[in-house]
Amino acid sequence: MGDPARFGFNFALPAMFIILLVMQLKDKKTLLVAALAAILSVTIALLWPGSWNIILATVIAATLGVILEPWTGKS
């Protein structure tokens, strides 16, 4: 397909991931973990060179979600 921006598709991949995230937001815990991941990603991107910010933020936020699981009373 070549350059997707030429066809106006440069929004498609970010839009797909945003919709996948929105579909996963079911309660306050998932909203908290998603917000934490976003904040961590931006903070790590500003402080650490390279493109590891998304991976690190995802791992840290997912770990927090697992730690919070016993206190929410939901599976």
Secondary structure as GFF3:
##gff-version 3
##sequence-region A 1 75
A	DSSP	three_ten_helix	4	7	.	.	.	ID=ss1
A	DSSP	alpha_helix	12	24	.	.	.	ID=ss2
A	DSSP	alpha_helix	28	47	.	.	.	ID=ss3
A	DSSP	alpha_helix	53	72	.	.	.	ID=ss4
###
